[in-house]
Amino acid sequence: MYSSEQTRHLQDLSKSLLLRAAQSSLAEKELVPLRQVLVFHEYRYYILNDPLITDPEYDSLYKWLEKLESAHPASITPDSPTQRVAKGLTKNFPAVHHLVPMLSLENSYNADDLMDWDRKARELTGLAGIEYCVEPKFDGASISLIYENDLLVRGATRGDGVEGDDITSNIKQIRSVPLSAAFSGYGIEQVEIRGEVLINKENFKKFNARLAEQQLPPLANPRNAASGSLHMKDPVEVSRRNLEAFLYHISYYSNAEGLDISRGETAGTDKAHAAKSKKTPVTHSDSLNMLWNLGFRSPQKEKKLFRNIQEVIDYCLDFESRRDQLPYEIDGMVIKVNDFALQDKMGMTTHHPRWAIAFKFKARQATSKLIKVEFQVGRTGSITPVAKIEPVPIGGVTVGSVSLFNEDVVRSKDLKLGDSVLVERAGDVIPYIVKSLPDLRTGKEKKIVFPTHCPACGDELVRTEDEAVLRCININCPAQVVERIIHFVSKDAMDIRSFGAANVMKFYELGFLKDVPGIYSLPFDQIATLEGFGEKSIDNLRTAIEASKKQPLHRVIFALGIRYVGETTAKTLAKAVGYLPDFKDFSEEQLLALEDIGPKVAGSILQFFENPDNRKMLAKLEALGVNLRSTRSDKTATGNLTGLSFLFTGTLHELKRSDAEELVEKNGGKIMSGVSSKLSYLVVGEDAGSKLEKAKKIPAIKILTEKEFLRFIGSAT
């Protein structure tokens, strides 16, 4: 939309206006350039996501524009940034007719459907091969916009496809929707554009968090949040929702000669228009480029062109695998015949155009029924309620169990046995219950009653003031013993290969294994009699157990499963003591003096080593040959990263996180457990989240991508 020269000019103009605003010397003659730079910076922020000035600087210019327009009301223009927010409340949303009906799309759910659609398309056009344009199918609220003489004059919902609600005031609150666009440069006087209003994932989370603070039920998904926002009566409140809009289809336009053209959705296209108005696009891809160049957020960057349906299918499947990396929700891909002339030739049914089809991704959400709740005991004694629901397919997986986390979650979601519930599973994320559906209750639903005693050992449960979970504090609780052993042998702990959870449970049930030290005195002669345990598997297991005795101290500490002690804290503790049992003599002050150990962690460590059963367990492990002393690998290495600290967040692709951390430590660097002023570098992968936002607020922290980290490590070693 803006050339490099225009960008530099408007940025220089911004600096000049900011200086004059700071000196309170802006005058009426600055109204036009002031509006120009504000529109430019809205484009940089809301369309390109690449701002050139700070929010306070933008606000300063915006306030000056308000002040000048207030002093000179006759100079206000309809496309001024100040005209987005309407005055007063919208009392109703009158119905308005779309210039061209908004038809539905034919849906496909697998490759065979797309193959069949491609065959029909080639038969209708008589061509051996067709160019297709593929773009994301945005999961939001559909809208239709009309521009006349370059100005936005109407925004409407989809409604029934023939008419929708007039929501012009609310549409103007969406900063990625231009109030004016230079369609006249393409010879267009009136144009109708289709698109989708969204709320991105991060803003949706914040929105639901605000609802929770107000003790209001959360919205089920971003689509509902966007759709509901468009029908709010107060435009000012709409502007606070941070909505976004993607515009992806030109359904109608007319030019100065009075020629009308309906873009493939109705009959009667004027074939002479292309010849008389050569600037207007002749393909769908061209139309997306035109919208992008006019300042709209079209899927111009996401779209791809293919001449082979198999390539289309591969792209759709690849996009589905990456959908969680996008900042907004999509529920499929849309495949369109790219050439407008071919679209016209193929025509439409009363329901959908024949020249387009939607490839739908696997469903994210489904409704089910909450049958019962089981209470599971974790390795630290925490009691987790697990909902058993009627099995339902979600995201390609059949879901029958869903964690409810704790009693507070159950109460906040108002869940009852027998409830119809909305269940969600996003990508590889553990499924969760979004909410109950109380409107479907019959009166037979029952309250979920939490236990007062441990389901595994019968001891009374406790709940401390600072925790939301019930907990069994009996260290000999059989459920905890099994989970503790599973954790002890796991890869990141003692790394005893061939000793998975299934074997732990089997050996425990057969009486071969009763506690953690029992790992080192297994009756292999009896195990050899079990089905599936041949000589080789027995030798592999015996070798892995023997090798684990020599693991460095930090792995032993992590393997013990002390509450709040993760891998990083375990390394800190290993460096602080020569002999593990000596922690029984440490004071709280000594522990708090260690790196990244606060009162909660210190209290948990003290509690563990004060327990005589735990000390006896350590003595048994040592007697069986397990290393309890610091080794060279526990000590701080020296190297070019000495004195520097690192933290990794998000998904890494070149390295496993454990390997990246090991690289740092081998070169003398430290791994931190959280973001603080003591952190030197934050290395961010995909979906970095809150740690990245927190680090941005601390100037001393340097932020590296994974590639930058690898280059940094390469130069440091």
Secondary structure, DSSP 8 states (H G I E B T S, - for coil): ---HHHHHHHHHHHHHHHHHHHTT---GGGHHHHHHHHHHHHIIIIISS--SS-HHHHHHHHHHHHHHHHH-GGG--TTSGGGSS-SS------EEE-SS-----EEE-SHHHHHHHHHHHHHHHT-S---EEEEEEE-SEEEEEEEETTEEEEEEE-TTSSEEEB-HHHHTT-TTS-SB--GGGGTEEEEEEEEEEE--HHHHHHHHHHHHHTT----SSHHHHHHHHHT-S-HHHHHTT--EEEEEEEEEEEETT--EEE-SSSS---TTHHHH-TTS-SBHHHHHHHHHHTT---TTTT-EEES-HHHHHHHHHHHHHTGGGSSS-EEEEEEEESBHHHHHHH-B-SSSBTTEEEEE---SEEEEEEEEEEEEE-TTSBEEEEEEEEEEEETTEEEEEEE--SHHHHHHTT-EET-EEEEE--TTS--EEEEE-GGG--S--EE----SB-TTT--B-B--TT-SS-B---TT-HHHHHHHHHHHHSTTTT--TT--HHHHHHHHHTTS--SGGGGGG--HHHHTTSTT--HHHHHHHHHHHHHHTT--HHHHHHHTT-TT--HHHHHHHHHH-SBGGGGGG--HHHHHTSTT--HHHHHHHHHHHH-HHHHHHHHHHHHTT---B--GGGS---STTTT-EEEEESB-SSS-HHHHHHHHHHTT-EE-SS-STT--EEEE-BS-THHHHHHHT-TT-EEEEHHHHHHHHHHH-
